[in-house]
Amino acid sequence: MQLTGTPGLQSEIFTPTTPAPVWAPLGKPINECNIRLASACGVHLKKQEAFGKVGDFTHRQIPSTAQADELMVTHGGYDNADVNSDINCMFPLHRLNELKAAGVIKDVPEFHVG
């Protein structure tokens, strides 16, 4: 893996150069798909253990029924204030449930992964 850097700037977090994404075609219509969220944004239930600030590679299960006031983000790589005021800007769980209710997608699994 090749790393890049900027003279005079140093991050507290290891940031590798990310390769271009590989896109896979959707094999069926979106209204026949079950959609689960998986995110590295640091989202978790407030009653769950918070993520460590650097190098925490653990995960948390987020129920599909979780309400916005039950969720928060702890992540050492950015200011969490905005995302904690509107969790759906980073972890759009409630928008996903709205898509299910509108018939745009087939289903939302019982839990998601943060």
Order of alpha helices (4+ residues) and beta strands (2+ residues): beta-beta-beta-alpha-alpha-beta
